[in-house]
Amino acid sequence: MITIFNRKELIITFGMQRQAKIRELMAQYSIQYSIKVINRKSPSPFDAGSRARTGTFGENLQLEYEYILYVKKIDYKKANAIIDGKIK
């Protein structure tokens, strides 16, 4: 089980295909991972957002979601080497 005490951030990406490829590699090599998905367009309590007024006109929708992948600290070097060797 991955907790905040034994995890290390492996990668941050905005690309859905890239995070999917990394997740496939982690599963292929039996490395446990967790993923955090952040919607950058969702309003926060401090900013109601402007999406309701402007829609998505002129926005790059590929930058809407941020994906943060975590692995166990003991698996970090192995996971990083896999990514470096397989994804460029």
OpenMM code with the backbone's topology and positions (N, CA, C; nanometers):
from openmm import Vec3, app, unit

residues = "MET ILE THR ILE PHE ASN ARG LYS GLU LEU ILE ILE THR PHE GLY MET GLN ARG GLN ALA LYS ILE ARG GLU LEU MET ALA GLN TYR SER ILE GLN TYR SER ILE LYS VAL ILE ASN ARG LYS SER PRO SER PRO PHE ASP ALA GLY SER ARG ALA ARG THR GLY THR PHE GLY GLU ASN LEU GLN LEU GLU TYR GLU TYR ILE LEU TYR VAL LYS LYS ILE ASP TYR LYS LYS ALA ASN ALA ILE ILE ASP GLY LYS ILE LYS".split()
positions = [
    Vec3(0.0835, -0.1176, 0.0000),
    Vec3(0.0000, 0.0000, 0.0000),
    Vec3(0.0886, 0.1249, 0.0000),
    Vec3(0.0498, 0.2183, -0.0808),
    Vec3(0.1260, 0.3424, -0.0910),
    Vec3(0.0587, 0.4489, -0.0043),
    Vec3(0.1374, 0.5073, 0.0855),
    Vec3(0.0870, 0.6135, 0.1718),
    Vec3(0.1712, 0.7386, 0.1501),
    Vec3(0.1303, 0.8472, 0.2109),
    Vec3(0.2079, 0.9710, 0.1954),
    Vec3(0.3445, 0.9612, 0.2621),
    Vec3(0.3621, 0.8632, 0.3495),
    Vec3(0.4882, 0.8483, 0.4215),
    Vec3(0.5901, 0.7632, 0.3464),
    Vec3(0.5439, 0.6763, 0.2560),
    Vec3(0.6377, 0.5881, 0.1857),
    Vec3(0.6358, 0.6080, 0.0341),
    Vec3(0.5834, 0.7201, -0.0136),
    Vec3(0.5749, 0.7422, -0.1570),
    Vec3(0.6710, 0.8518, -0.2019),
    Vec3(0.6992, 0.8490, -0.3321),
    Vec3(0.7815, 0.9527, -0.3933),
    Vec3(0.7188, 0.9861, -0.5274),
    Vec3(0.7193, 1.1136, -0.5595),
    Vec3(0.6613, 1.1596, -0.6853),
    Vec3(0.7486, 1.1135, -0.8013),
    Vec3(0.6892, 1.0387, -0.8927),
    Vec3(0.7633, 0.9874, -1.0069),
    Vec3(0.7606, 1.0849, -1.1232),
    Vec3(0.6428, 1.1342, -1.1569),
    Vec3(0.6314, 1.2220, -1.2733),
    Vec3(0.5039, 1.3047, -1.2640),
    Vec3(0.5089, 1.4229, -1.3226),
    Vec3(0.3909, 1.5075, -1.3397),
    Vec3(0.3780, 1.5318, -1.4886),
    Vec3(0.2587, 1.5091, -1.5418),
    Vec3(0.2359, 1.5303, -1.6835),
    Vec3(0.0947, 1.5812, -1.7078),
    Vec3(0.0758, 1.6484, -1.8191),
    Vec3(-0.0556, 1.6936, -1.8606),
    Vec3(-0.1104, 1.6060, -1.9731),
    Vec3(-0.0320, 1.5106, -2.0214),
    Vec3(-0.0725, 1.4272, -2.1339),
    Vec3(-0.1388, 1.2976, -2.0904),
    Vec3(-0.2614, 1.2757, -2.1359),
    Vec3(-0.3329, 1.1549, -2.0994),
    Vec3(-0.2643, 1.0307, -2.1562),
    Vec3(-0.2179, 1.0379, -2.2804),
    Vec3(-0.1519, 0.9225, -2.3409),
    Vec3(-0.0207, 0.8895, -2.2697),
    Vec3(0.0517, 0.9915, -2.2301),
    Vec3(0.1795, 0.9686, -2.1615),
    Vec3(0.1582, 0.9023, -2.0256),
    Vec3(0.0617, 0.9509, -1.9489),
    Vec3(0.0378, 0.8898, -1.8182),
    Vec3(-0.0140, 0.7479, -1.8342),
    Vec3(-0.0923, 0.7219, -1.9397),
    Vec3(-0.1423, 0.5867, -1.9635),
    Vec3(-0.0269, 0.4922, -1.9972),
    Vec3(0.0677, 0.5391, -2.0777),
    Vec3(0.1843, 0.4579, -2.1127),
    Vec3(0.2685, 0.4274, -1.9889),
    Vec3(0.2876, 0.5260, -1.9038),
    Vec3(0.3658, 0.5053, -1.7816),
    Vec3(0.2947, 0.4072, -1.6892),
    Vec3(0.1638, 0.4197, -1.6796),
    Vec3(0.0880, 0.3256, -1.5958),
    Vec3(0.0975, 0.1835, -1.6501),
    Vec3(0.0953, 0.1682, -1.7825),
    Vec3(0.1122, 0.0355, -1.8429),
    Vec3(0.2491, -0.0228, -1.8078),
    Vec3(0.3528, 0.0598, -1.8153),
    Vec3(0.4872, 0.0137, -1.7817),
    Vec3(0.4982, -0.0271, -1.6352),
    Vec3(0.4384, 0.0501, -1.5468),
    Vec3(0.4437, 0.0167, -1.4042),
    Vec3(0.3729, -0.1170, -1.3784),
    Vec3(0.2609, -0.1386, -1.4446),
    Vec3(0.1889, -0.2653, -1.4288),
    Vec3(0.2694, -0.3806, -1.4886),
    Vec3(0.3324, -0.3568, -1.6019),
    Vec3(0.4115, -0.4590, -1.6701),
    Vec3(0.5281, -0.5054, -1.5838),
    Vec3(0.5901, -0.4137, -1.5116),
    Vec3(0.7043, -0.4456, -1.4257),
    Vec3(0.6642, -0.4665, -1.2791),
    Vec3(0.5355, -0.4775, -1.2531),
    Vec3(0.4815, -0.5059, -1.1186),
    Vec3(0.5257, -0.4039, -1.0145),
    Vec3(0.5226, -0.2774, -1.0515),
    Vec3(0.5540, -0.1697, -0.9584),
    Vec3(0.4237, -0.1033, -0.9170),
    Vec3(0.3997, -0.1003, -0.7872),
    Vec3(0.2787, -0.0349, -0.7371),
    Vec3(0.2897, 0.1153, -0.7585),
    Vec3(0.1789, 0.1750, -0.7932),
    Vec3(0.1757, 0.3190, -0.8143),
    Vec3(0.0400, 0.3721, -0.7701),
    Vec3(0.0359, 0.5007, -0.7481),
    Vec3(-0.0922, 0.5687, -0.7274),
    Vec3(-0.0889, 0.6932, -0.8143),
    Vec3(-0.2050, 0.7382, -0.8514),
    Vec3(-0.2138, 0.8529, -0.9406),
    Vec3(-0.3107, 0.9537, -0.8808),
    Vec3(-0.2737, 1.0781, -0.8942),
    Vec3(-0.3591, 1.1881, -0.8501),
    Vec3(-0.3920, 1.2699, -0.9744),
    Vec3(-0.5209, 1.2912, -0.9986),
    Vec3(-0.5653, 1.3676, -1.1148),
    Vec3(-0.6250, 1.4980, -1.0649),
    Vec3(-0.5741, 1.6075, -1.1197),
    Vec3(-0.6217, 1.7396, -1.0790),
    Vec3(-0.6828, 1.8078, -1.2003),
    Vec3(-0.8068, 1.8507, -1.1869),
    Vec3(-0.8733, 1.9257, -1.2924),
    Vec3(-0.8399, 2.0730, -1.2701),
    Vec3(-0.7583, 2.1281, -1.3579),
    Vec3(-0.7133, 2.2656, -1.3431),
    Vec3(-0.8204, 2.3685, -1.3759),
    Vec3(-0.9307, 2.3255, -1.4337),
    Vec3(-1.0378, 2.4185, -1.4680),
    Vec3(-1.1492, 2.4205, -1.3641),
    Vec3(-1.1414, 2.3343, -1.2655),
    Vec3(-1.2471, 2.3334, -1.1651),
    Vec3(-1.2314, 2.4543, -1.0737),
    Vec3(-1.3408, 2.5149, -1.0368),
    Vec3(-1.3324, 2.6335, -0.9506),
    Vec3(-1.2893, 2.5973, -0.8092),
    Vec3(-1.2218, 2.6878, -0.7466),
    Vec3(-1.1798, 2.6696, -0.6082),
    Vec3(-1.2691, 2.7561, -0.5193),
    Vec3(-1.2625, 2.7364, -0.3903),
    Vec3(-1.3424, 2.8210, -0.3009),
    Vec3(-1.3057, 2.9691, -0.3095),
    Vec3(-1.1821, 2.9982, -0.3548),
    Vec3(-1.1365, 3.1364, -0.3615),
    Vec3(-1.1649, 3.2029, -0.4960),
    Vec3(-1.1891, 3.1213, -0.5976),
    Vec3(-1.2144, 3.1747, -0.7312),
    Vec3(-1.3276, 3.0942, -0.7934),
    Vec3(-1.4367, 3.1570, -0.8205),
    Vec3(-1.5518, 3.0865, -0.8755),
    Vec3(-1.5278, 3.0412, -1.0181),
    Vec3(-1.4259, 3.0913, -1.0824),
    Vec3(-1.3930, 3.0501, -1.2179),
    Vec3(-1.4700, 3.1298, -1.3201),
    Vec3(-1.4232, 3.1220, -1.4434),
    Vec3(-1.4878, 3.1976, -1.5498),
    Vec3(-1.5437, 3.1066, -1.6574),
    Vec3(-1.5380, 2.9774, -1.6364),
    Vec3(-1.5821, 2.8836, -1.7385),
    Vec3(-1.7292, 2.9019, -1.7741),
    Vec3(-1.8125, 2.9318, -1.6770),
    Vec3(-1.9548, 2.9506, -1.7039),
    Vec3(-1.9790, 3.0710, -1.7940),
    Vec3(-1.8934, 3.1709, -1.7840),
    Vec3(-1.9095, 3.2911, -1.8657),
    Vec3(-1.8482, 3.2770, -2.0039),
    Vec3(-1.7315, 3.2113, -2.0116),
    Vec3(-1.6586, 3.2085, -2.1384),
    Vec3(-1.6574, 3.0733, -2.2072),
    Vec3(-1.6918, 2.9664, -2.1386),
    Vec3(-1.6832, 2.8341, -2.1988),
    Vec3(-1.5393, 2.7937, -2.2177),
    Vec3(-1.5122, 2.7200, -2.3239),
    Vec3(-1.3764, 2.6732, -2.3500),
    Vec3(-1.3193, 2.7333, -2.4774),
    Vec3(-1.3759, 2.8403, -2.5254),
    Vec3(-1.3288, 2.9025, -2.6484),
    Vec3(-1.1837, 2.9469, -2.6359),
    Vec3(-1.1004, 2.8994, -2.7271),
    Vec3(-0.9609, 2.9407, -2.7317),
    Vec3(-0.8707, 2.8751, -2.6290),
    Vec3(-0.9198, 2.7770, -2.5552),
    Vec3(-0.8384, 2.7125, -2.4531),
    Vec3(-0.7798, 2.5826, -2.5060),
    Vec3(-0.6641, 2.5480, -2.4546),
    Vec3(-0.6009, 2.4212, -2.4865),
    Vec3(-0.6547, 2.3180, -2.3883),
    Vec3(-0.7461, 2.2349, -2.4331),
    Vec3(-0.8115, 2.1404, -2.3434),
    Vec3(-0.7191, 2.0285, -2.2974),
    Vec3(-0.6055, 2.0114, -2.3646),
    Vec3(-0.5118, 1.9084, -2.3226),
    Vec3(-0.4388, 1.9480, -2.1945),
    Vec3(-0.4449, 2.0740, -2.1571),
    Vec3(-0.3797, 2.1192, -2.0347),
    Vec3(-0.4783, 2.1297, -1.9189),
    Vec3(-0.5967, 2.0724, -1.9372),
    Vec3(-0.6993, 2.0834, -1.8350),
    Vec3(-0.6729, 1.9914, -1.7157),
    Vec3(-0.6174, 1.8731, -1.7413),
    Vec3(-0.5931, 1.7770, -1.6338),
    Vec3(-0.4439, 1.7589, -1.6108),
    Vec3(-0.4074, 1.7554, -1.4836),
    Vec3(-0.2694, 1.7304, -1.4435),
    Vec3(-0.2651, 1.5939, -1.3767),
    Vec3(-0.1708, 1.5103, -1.4172),
    Vec3(-0.1573, 1.3753, -1.3633),
    Vec3(-0.0268, 1.3673, -1.2845),
    Vec3(-0.0375, 1.3266, -1.1589),
    Vec3(0.0803, 1.3098, -1.0738),
    Vec3(0.0869, 1.1627, -1.0347),
    Vec3(0.1957, 1.0965, -1.0735),
    Vec3(0.2134, 0.9557, -1.0424),
    Vec3(0.3135, 0.9401, -0.9288),
    Vec3(0.2774, 0.8567, -0.8331),
    Vec3(0.3616, 0.8273, -0.7173),
    Vec3(0.3958, 0.6792, -0.7161),
    Vec3(0.5147, 0.6474, -0.6692),
    Vec3(0.5557, 0.5096, -0.6460),
    Vec3(0.6145, 0.5018, -0.5054),
    Vec3(0.6341, 0.3797, -0.4587),
    Vec3(0.7005, 0.3639, -0.3297),
    Vec3(0.8440, 0.4136, -0.3406),
    Vec3(0.8949, 0.4675, -0.2322),
    Vec3(1.0319, 0.5196, -0.2310),
    Vec3(1.1331, 0.4124, -0.2711),
    Vec3(1.1106, 0.2890, -0.2276),
    Vec3(1.2068, 0.1821, -0.2590),
    Vec3(1.2019, 0.1423, -0.4069),
    Vec3(1.0920, 0.1734, -0.4764),
    Vec3(1.0784, 0.1405, -0.6189),
    Vec3(1.1116, 0.2579, -0.7103),
    Vec3(1.1436, 0.3731, -0.6537),
    Vec3(1.1613, 0.4936, -0.7352),
    Vec3(1.2715, 0.4796, -0.8403),
    Vec3(1.3874, 0.4323, -0.8014),
    Vec3(1.4993, 0.4232, -0.8967),
    Vec3(1.4657, 0.3287, -1.0110),
    Vec3(1.4055, 0.2159, -0.9787),
    Vec3(1.3677, 0.1193, -1.0814),
    Vec3(1.2633, 0.1799, -1.1762),
    Vec3(1.1617, 0.2449, -1.1202),
    Vec3(1.0560, 0.3050, -1.2016),
    Vec3(1.1108, 0.4166, -1.2898),
    Vec3(1.1982, 0.4972, -1.2358),
    Vec3(1.2579, 0.6066, -1.3125),
    Vec3(1.3441, 0.5533, -1.4266),
    Vec3(1.4188, 0.4459, -1.4011),
    Vec3(1.5009, 0.3852, -1.5055),
    Vec3(1.4135, 0.3264, -1.6161),
    Vec3(1.3028, 0.2681, -1.5809),
    Vec3(1.2101, 0.2121, -1.6801),
    Vec3(1.1556, 0.3221, -1.7690),
    Vec3(1.1149, 0.4329, -1.7080),
    Vec3(1.0600, 0.5440, -1.7848),
    Vec3(1.1673, 0.6029, -1.8770),
    Vec3(1.2870, 0.6229, -1.8250),
    Vec3(1.3957, 0.6791, -1.9060),
    Vec3(1.4309, 0.5892, -2.0233),
    Vec3(1.4224, 0.4582, -2.0028),
    Vec3(1.4587, 0.3651, -2.1086),
    Vec3(1.3503, 0.3442, -2.2124),
    Vec3(1.2246, 0.3610, -2.1728),
    Vec3(1.1132, 0.3282, -2.2622),
    Vec3(1.0434, 0.4495, -2.3217),
    Vec3(1.0465, 0.5632, -2.2513),
    Vec3(0.9721, 0.6817, -2.2976),
    Vec3(1.0687, 0.7977, -2.3150),
    Vec3(1.0661, 0.8576, -2.4275),
    Vec3(1.1453, 0.9786, -2.4520),
    Vec3(1.0605, 1.0791, -2.5225),
] * unit.nanometer
topology = app.Topology()
chain = topology.addChain("A")
for resn in residues:
    res = topology.addResidue(resn, chain)
    for name in ("N", "CA", "C"):
        topology.addAtom(name, app.Element.getBySymbol(name[0]), res)
